[in-house]
Amino acid sequence: MKRTLMLLMAFLVIGIGLVNAQISKVTGHVTSDEDGLPVVGASVLVEGTTVGTVTDIDGNFTLTNVPSSAKTLVISFIGFQTQKVDVKSNVNVVLKSDAEVLDEVMVVAYGTA
């Protein structure tokens, strides 16, 4: 009985270790290409999952519970081009500006005076 119990406990400990090995932590830093300043509030998502976060005031982010099957991070922010980078334990991303020039603007007002 003791031998069976010890064997069962050994399998449980090994199983818990294998489950924890499949979940990783990713940290990183997002900056702007134009001025090198941190991008505050940039969206960081693991592609194909619902795991994501936003950058803090220093442009840093931390993603926990990243599955081992995850291959790509998607980083986006308004006014910058969306970038896809490979998942590593530490990621530094430089976002490029996505400025477009408008030829003309049309303003239409509806209402009664």
N, CA, C and O of each residue as an XYZ file, in Angstrom:
452
protein
N       0.817     -1.188      0.000
C       0.000      0.000      0.000
C       0.869      1.264      0.000
O       0.584      2.210     -0.735
N       1.921      1.283      0.817
C       2.812      2.434      0.875
C       3.517      2.647     -0.465
O       3.704      3.778     -0.914
N       3.897      1.548     -1.083
C       4.595      1.641     -2.367
C       3.683      2.249     -3.434
O       4.121      3.089     -4.220
N       2.432      1.832     -3.463
C       1.470      2.354     -4.433
C       1.207      3.833     -4.184
O       1.114      4.622     -5.124
N       1.091      4.196     -2.934
C       0.867      5.597     -2.581
C       2.064      6.465     -2.974
O       1.883      7.566     -3.495
N       3.260      5.988     -2.734
C       4.467      6.728     -3.107
C       4.578      6.872     -4.629
O       4.983      7.923     -5.127
N       4.220      5.824     -5.358
C       4.252      5.870     -6.811
C       3.235      6.881     -7.343
O       3.529      7.635     -8.270
N       2.053      6.892     -6.760
C       1.023      7.851     -7.148
C       1.470      9.281     -6.861
O       1.265     10.161     -7.697
N       2.060      9.530     -5.734
C       2.550     10.866     -5.386
C       3.661     11.306     -6.344
O       3.717     12.474     -6.730
N       4.543     10.381     -6.728
C       5.618     10.713     -7.666
C       5.042     11.133     -9.008
O       5.510     12.105     -9.601
N       4.036     10.420     -9.496
C       3.405     10.783    -10.769
C       2.709     12.137    -10.682
O       2.741     12.906    -11.642
N       2.086     12.440     -9.554
C       1.440     13.733     -9.392
C       2.450     14.879     -9.422
O       2.203     15.905    -10.055
N       3.568     14.712     -8.752
C       4.595     15.750     -8.729
C       5.173     15.953    -10.123
O       5.388     17.092    -10.538
N       5.425     14.884    -10.842
C       5.947     15.001    -12.209
C       4.915     15.660    -13.120
O       5.270     16.494    -13.953
N       3.651     15.296    -12.971
C       2.584     15.874    -13.790
C       2.436     17.363    -13.569
O       2.251     18.114    -14.526
N       2.515     17.802    -12.327
C       2.428     19.229    -12.021
C       3.621     19.966    -12.633
O       3.459     21.073    -13.147
N       4.783     19.386    -12.586
C       5.964     19.994    -13.181
C       5.836     20.137    -14.691
O       6.256     21.150    -15.250
N       5.265     19.146    -15.358
C       5.078     19.219    -16.802
C       4.052     20.273    -17.187
O       4.224     20.958    -18.195
N       2.996     20.416    -16.409
C       1.985     21.433    -16.695
C       2.573     22.826    -16.531
O       2.288     23.705    -17.343
N       3.371     23.048    -15.520
C       3.988     24.361    -15.302
C       5.012     24.689    -16.377
O       5.227     25.863    -16.679
N       5.644     23.688    -16.956
C       6.643     23.932    -17.988
C       6.007     24.419    -19.283
O       6.703     24.999    -20.116
N       4.729     24.206    -19.480
C       4.067     24.599    -20.708
C       3.589     26.046    -20.670
O       3.154     26.570    -21.696
N       3.657     26.683    -19.553
C       3.216     28.066    -19.422
C       4.447     28.922    -19.149
O       5.225     28.634    -18.240
N       4.617     29.987    -19.951
C       5.812     30.804    -19.783
C       5.440     32.260    -19.531
O       4.272     32.644    -19.585
N       6.454     33.046    -19.257
C       6.291     34.472    -18.975
C       7.106     35.249    -20.007
O       8.267     34.929    -20.261
N       6.495     36.264    -20.594
C       7.163     37.094    -21.592
C       7.148     38.534    -21.094
O       6.102     39.054    -20.706
N       8.310     39.172    -21.108
C       8.410     40.587    -20.745
C       9.014     41.340    -21.925
O       9.635     40.742    -22.803
N       8.826     42.656    -21.938
C       9.392     43.420    -23.036
C       9.223     44.910    -22.876
O       8.723     45.402    -21.863
N       9.656     45.621    -23.914
C       9.666     47.081    -23.920
C       9.287     47.545    -25.322
O       9.802     47.023    -26.311
N       8.381     48.531    -25.410
C       7.929     49.072    -26.697
C       8.295     50.546    -26.767
O       7.944     51.326    -25.882
N       9.013     50.927    -27.840
C       9.408     52.316    -28.040
C       8.994     52.789    -29.429
O       8.642     51.990    -30.297
N       9.042     54.102    -29.617
C       8.696     54.729    -30.889
C       9.946     54.874    -31.747
O      11.029     55.159    -31.236
N       9.791     54.675    -33.056
C      10.902     54.798    -33.986
C      11.315     56.256    -34.174
O      12.495     56.544    -34.380
N      10.360     57.170    -34.105
C      10.630     58.586    -34.380
C      11.528     59.234    -33.334
O      12.525     59.873    -33.671
N      11.167     59.066    -32.058
C      11.887     59.777    -31.009
C      12.482     58.869    -29.938
O      13.164     59.356    -29.036
N      12.244     57.571    -30.014
C      12.814     56.641    -29.049
C      12.135     56.636    -27.695
O      12.616     55.994    -26.761
N      11.014     57.353    -27.576
C      10.287     57.397    -26.307
C       9.420     56.154    -26.157
O       9.023     55.555    -27.156
N       9.119     55.756    -24.916
C       8.250     54.594    -24.714
C       6.830     54.868    -25.201
O       6.332     55.990    -25.107
N       6.187     53.821    -25.724
C       4.805     53.917    -26.187
C       3.900     53.454    -25.045
O       3.930     52.286    -24.660
N       3.100     54.369    -24.509
C       2.228     54.089    -23.373
C       0.885     53.585    -23.887
O       0.256     54.249    -24.711
N       0.439     52.439    -23.422
C      -0.872     51.907    -23.780
C      -0.900     51.101    -25.060
O      -1.979     50.875    -25.609
N       0.246     50.658    -25.559
C       0.272     49.815    -26.755
C      -0.288     48.436    -26.409
O      -0.041     47.913    -25.322
N      -1.033     47.860    -27.328
C      -1.655     46.559    -27.137
C      -0.669     45.453    -27.507
O      -0.067     45.486    -28.580
N      -0.505     44.471    -26.611
C       0.376     43.328    -26.854
C      -0.465     42.069    -26.700
O      -0.961     41.783    -25.611
N      -0.630     41.307    -27.797
C      -1.453     40.100    -27.796
C      -0.665     38.907    -28.291
O       0.196     39.037    -29.161
N      -0.963     37.737    -27.732
C      -0.421     36.496    -28.256
C      -1.344     36.071    -29.391
O      -2.539     35.865    -29.179
N      -0.799     35.942    -30.586
C      -1.607     35.655    -31.773
C      -2.328     34.310    -31.635
O      -1.722     33.293    -31.296
N      -3.632     34.334    -31.905
C      -4.435     33.124    -31.864
C      -4.989     32.782    -30.495
O      -5.630     31.743    -30.334
N      -4.754     33.640    -29.494
C      -5.269     33.406    -28.142
C      -5.941     34.675    -27.629
O      -5.995     35.693    -28.320
N      -6.448     34.591    -26.414
C      -7.017     35.770    -25.762
C      -6.072     36.343    -24.716
O      -6.471     37.200    -23.927
N      -4.830     35.886    -24.698
C      -3.832     36.363    -23.745
C      -3.250     37.673    -24.272
O      -2.732     37.723    -25.388
N      -3.337     38.725    -23.471
C      -2.812     40.014    -23.890
C      -2.710     40.993    -22.744
O      -3.180     40.731    -21.637
N      -2.085     42.134    -23.028
C      -1.915     43.183    -22.033
C      -1.632     44.497    -22.764
O      -1.598     44.531    -23.994
N      -1.431     45.570    -22.009
C      -1.026     46.862    -22.561
C       0.248     47.309    -21.860
O       0.558     46.861    -20.756
N       0.974     48.192    -22.515
C       2.224     48.682    -21.931
C       1.949     49.727    -20.857
O       0.939     50.430    -20.902
N       2.855     49.820    -19.893
C       2.695     50.791    -18.806
C       3.297     52.135    -19.208
O       3.604     52.354    -20.380
N       3.464     53.026    -18.247
C       3.935     54.388    -18.522
C       5.385     54.415    -19.025
O       5.802     55.387    -19.655
N       6.144     53.365    -18.752
C       7.528     53.282    -19.219
C       7.663     52.455    -20.490
O       8.777     52.234    -20.966
N       6.535     51.988    -21.052
C       6.569     51.177    -22.263
C       6.846     49.710    -22.013
O       7.051     48.949    -22.959
N       6.854     49.296    -20.744
C       7.128     47.900    -20.391
C       5.841     47.092    -20.335
O       4.772     47.632    -20.049
N       5.947     45.795    -20.610
C       4.804     44.895    -20.479
C       5.273     43.540    -19.965
O       6.432     43.158    -20.124
N       4.337     42.827    -19.342
C       4.585     41.474    -18.858
C       3.370     40.617    -19.192
O       2.244     40.952    -18.824
N       3.603     39.524    -19.884
C       2.549     38.563    -20.206
C       2.819     37.288    -19.426
O       3.894     36.699    -19.541
N       1.858     36.867    -18.642
C       1.970     35.599    -17.935
C       0.988     34.616    -18.548
O       0.086     35.014    -19.285
N       1.155     33.359    -18.254
C       0.306     32.280    -18.768
C       0.327     32.205    -20.289
O      -0.707     31.960    -20.911
N       1.495     32.414    -20.893
C       1.636     32.283    -22.338
C       1.821     30.798    -22.655
O       2.764     30.181    -22.159
N       0.941     30.214    -23.469
C       1.074     28.781    -23.779
C       2.344     28.505    -24.584
O       2.819     29.366    -25.324
N       2.884     27.303    -24.431
C       4.120     26.953    -25.132
C       3.901     26.844    -26.629
O       4.864     26.915    -27.393
N       2.663     26.674    -27.070
C       2.375     26.589    -28.504
C       2.364     27.957    -29.178
O       2.310     28.030    -30.406
N       2.413     29.034    -28.415
C       2.381     30.385    -28.970
C       3.685     30.673    -29.698
O       4.772     30.392    -29.194
N       3.556     31.239    -30.892
C       4.734     31.535    -31.709
C       4.935     33.023    -31.969
O       6.064     33.467    -32.181
N       3.838     33.809    -31.955
C       3.929     35.194    -32.394
C       3.211     36.140    -31.441
O       2.133     35.831    -30.933
N       3.830     37.309    -31.202
C       3.198     38.408    -30.484
C       2.797     39.483    -31.488
O       3.532     39.759    -32.436
N       1.624     40.092    -31.277
C       1.150     41.171    -32.133
C       1.109     42.443    -31.294
O       0.391     42.517    -30.297
N       1.890     43.446    -31.707
C       1.957     44.714    -30.981
C       1.359     45.802    -31.870
O       1.764     45.962    -33.021
N       0.377     46.561    -31.322
C      -0.268     47.600    -32.119
C      -0.588     48.814    -31.250
O      -0.749     48.717    -30.034
N      -0.673     49.965    -31.928
C      -1.050     51.213    -31.286
C      -1.509     52.170    -32.371
O      -1.011     52.115    -33.496
N      -2.453     53.047    -32.051
C      -2.984     53.998    -33.025
C      -1.867     54.928    -33.490
O      -1.139     55.494    -32.675
N      -1.740     55.080    -34.808
C      -0.720     55.938    -35.380
C       0.586     55.222    -35.670
O       1.522     55.833    -36.187
N       0.669     53.933    -35.346
C       1.865     53.142    -35.602
C       1.494     51.886    -36.377
O       0.367     51.399    -36.284
N       2.450     51.365    -37.145
C       2.218     50.126    -37.881
C       2.211     48.956    -36.911
O       3.026     48.894    -35.991
N       1.271     48.018    -37.127
C       1.207     46.808    -36.305
C       2.404     45.929    -36.630
O       2.744     45.731    -37.796
N       3.042     45.400    -35.581
C       4.205     44.530    -35.783
C       3.963     43.172    -35.169
O       3.316     43.050    -34.129
N       4.488     42.152    -35.823
C       4.456     40.788    -35.312
C       5.890     40.357    -35.040
O       6.759     40.480    -35.904
N       6.134     39.846    -33.819
C       7.467     39.386    -33.437
C       7.357     37.986    -32.844
O       6.296     37.588    -32.362
N       8.449     37.252    -32.884
C       8.482     35.910    -32.311
C       8.451     35.978    -30.788
O       8.959     36.926    -30.188
N       7.850     34.963    -30.170
C       7.762     34.899    -28.712
C       9.119     34.493    -28.148
O       9.666     33.452    -28.511
N       9.654     35.323    -27.259
C      10.888     35.056    -26.513
C      10.644     35.487    -25.080
O       9.619     36.104    -24.787
N      11.554     35.179    -24.193
C      11.365     35.568    -22.792
C      11.478     37.078    -22.614
O      10.832     37.638    -21.728
N      12.291     37.754    -23.443
C      12.428     39.203    -23.366
C      12.369     39.766    -24.784
O      13.162     39.380    -25.643
N      11.427     40.679    -25.028
C      11.189     41.224    -26.369
C      11.285     42.745    -26.319
O      10.652     43.386    -25.480
N      12.080     43.320    -27.219
C      12.154     44.772    -27.372
C      11.638     45.113    -28.762
O      12.150     44.616    -29.765
N      10.607     45.977    -28.815
C       9.945     46.297    -30.078
C      10.038     47.799    -30.326
O       9.840     48.605    -29.416
N      10.343     48.164    -31.574
C      10.354     49.563    -31.999
C       9.240     49.708    -33.028
O       9.307     49.112    -34.103
N       8.210     50.500    -32.705
C       7.082     50.704    -33.610
C       7.371     51.852    -34.565
O       7.852     52.910    -34.160
N       7.067     51.625    -35.853
C       7.263     52.651    -36.877
C       5.974     53.434    -37.069
O       4.879     52.888    -36.932
N       6.109     54.718    -37.386
C       4.968     55.599    -37.587
C       4.181     55.181    -38.827
O       4.751     54.703    -39.808
N       2.862     55.370    -38.765
C       1.982     55.019    -39.876
C       1.182     56.257    -40.277
O      -0.047     56.258    -40.224
N       1.892     57.306    -40.678
C       1.239     58.571    -41.027
C       0.834     58.552    -42.495
O       1.598     58.122    -43.359
N      -0.372     59.020    -42.760
C      -0.867     59.142    -44.121
C      -1.305     60.576    -44.356
O      -1.859     61.221    -43.466
N      -1.056     61.066    -45.548
C      -1.423     62.425    -45.906
C      -2.763     62.390    -46.622
O      -2.963     61.603    -47.547
N      -3.685     63.251    -46.185
C      -5.000     63.338    -46.815
C      -4.977     64.412    -47.898
O      -4.399     65.483    -47.713
N      -5.618     64.109    -49.040
C      -5.694     65.090    -50.122
C      -6.723     66.168    -49.825
O      -6.468     67.353    -50.039
N      -7.882     65.759    -49.333
C      -8.922     66.726    -49.020
C      -9.813     66.177    -47.917
O      -9.877     64.969    -47.686
N     -10.490     67.080    -47.252
C     -11.415     66.723    -46.185
C     -12.752     67.371    -46.500
O     -12.806     68.557    -46.824
N     -13.845     66.596    -46.407
C     -15.178     67.127    -46.671
C     -15.971     67.093    -45.380
O     -16.089     66.048    -44.741
N     -16.515     68.238    -44.998
C     -17.314     68.344    -43.781
C     -18.766     68.526    -44.201
O     -19.092     69.424    -44.978
N     -19.636     67.663    -43.678
C     -21.066     67.720    -43.995
C     -21.799     67.921    -42.678
O     -21.567     67.195    -41.712
N     -22.690     68.919    -42.645
C     -23.448     69.197    -41.419
C     -24.937     69.007    -41.714
O     -25.467     69.555    -42.680
N     -25.575     68.248    -40.893
C     -27.026     68.049    -41.001
C     -27.686     68.644    -39.777
O     -27.163     68.542    -38.667
N     -28.813     69.253    -39.974
C     -29.542     69.804    -38.832
C     -30.395     70.974    -39.265
O     -30.403     71.381    -40.426
N     -31.097     71.488    -38.312
C     -31.956     72.647    -38.581
C     -31.530     73.794    -37.687
O     -31.066     73.602    -36.563
N     -31.702     74.992    -38.223
C     -31.315     76.149    -37.446
C     -32.537     76.986    -37.118
O     -32.419     78.020    -36.460
